[in-house]
Amino acid sequence: MGHNDLGDFHYERGDLNAALKCYVRTRDYCTTSKHIISMCLNVIKVSIEMGNFAHVINYVNKAEQTPDLQDPVVIAKLKVCAGKYFYGVFERRGGETRGLVSLF
């Protein structure tokens, strides 16, 4: 899809806002579960770098709702991204990271 290629181009150049716009535009052209998961992973990747954790959890949930989600690698990536979301929210609220270590 052309919007993915444009998003990759902007991402490599460091223009995260333009990359995010291009990746989100691919949503209109997603016809298979593979396209939806690819779009979600791209949006998640850019959103993490931008620190926009609301987008991260929204697109993690969207990808997890995809009917044909069976690849264990993709499932693991989504779990890690959800963890990054919770860690990012925890940091923004002024939590100490030392407390996380004691939980495990």
C-alpha positions in Angstrom: 0.0 0.0 0.0 1.3 3.4 -0.9 0.5 5.0 2.5 2.7 2.5 4.2 5.6 3.3 1.9 5.1 7.1 2.5 4.9 6.4 6.3 8.1 4.4 6.2 9.8 7.3 4.3 8.7 9.9 6.8 9.6 7.6 9.7 13.1 7.1 8.4 13.5 10.9 8.0 12.3 11.5 11.6 9.1 13.2 10.7 6.9 11.3 13.1 3.8 13.4 12.7 3.7 12.8 8.9 4.5 9.1 9.4 1.6 8.7 11.8 -0.8 10.4 9.4 0.2 8.2 6.6 0.0 5.0 8.7 -3.5 6.0 10.0 -4.7 6.6 6.4 -4.0 3.0 5.5 -7.0 2.1 7.8 -9.3 3.0 4.9 -7.7 0.4 2.7 -7.2 -2.5 5.1 -9.0 -5.5 3.5 -7.5 -8.4 5.4 -6.5 -9.1 9.0 -2.9 -9.0 8.0 -3.3 -5.4 6.7 -5.1 -4.4 10.0 -2.3 -5.9 12.1 0.4 -4.3 10.0 -1.3 -0.9 10.2 -1.7 -1.2 14.0 1.9 -2.2 14.6 3.1 0.8 12.5 0.9 3.2 14.4 2.0 1.7 17.7 5.7 2.0 16.7 5.4 5.7 15.9 3.1 6.5 18.8 5.6 5.0 21.3 8.4 7.2 19.9 6.1 10.2 20.1 5.1 9.4 23.7 1.5 9.3 22.7 0.4 6.4 24.9 -3.3 6.8 24.3 -2.8 5.8 20.6 -0.6 2.9 21.7 -3.3 1.2 23.9 -6.1 2.0 21.4 -4.2 0.3 18.5 -3.1 -2.6 20.7 -6.7 -3.3 21.5 -7.7 -2.9 17.8 -5.1 -5.4 16.8 -6.1 -7.8 19.5 -9.7 -7.7 18.2 -8.6 -8.8 14.8 -10.3 -12.2 14.0 -7.3 -14.0 12.5 -4.7 -13.1 15.1 -2.8 -16.3 15.7 0.8 -15.5 15.1 2.6 -15.9 18.5 5.2 -13.3 17.6 2.6 -10.7 16.8 0.8 -11.5 20.0 4.0 -11.1 22.0 4.7 -7.8 20.3 1.3 -6.5 21.3 1.8 -7.6 24.9 5.1 -5.8 25.0 3.5 -2.6 23.6 0.7 -2.8 26.2 3.4 -3.1 28.8 5.1 0.0 27.4 1.8 1.8 27.6 1.3 1.0 31.3 4.9 1.9 32.0 4.6 5.2 30.2 1.4 6.1 32.0 3.1 5.1 35.3 6.1 7.3 34.6 3.9 10.3 33.6 2.0 10.1 36.8 5.3 10.5 38.8 5.6 6.9 39.9 9.0 5.6 41.0 10.3 2.8 38.8 12.1 1.2 41.7 8.7 0.1 43.0 8.1 -2.0 39.8 11.0 -4.2 40.6 9.7 -5.1 44.0 6.4 -6.3 42.4 8.1 -9.1 40.6 
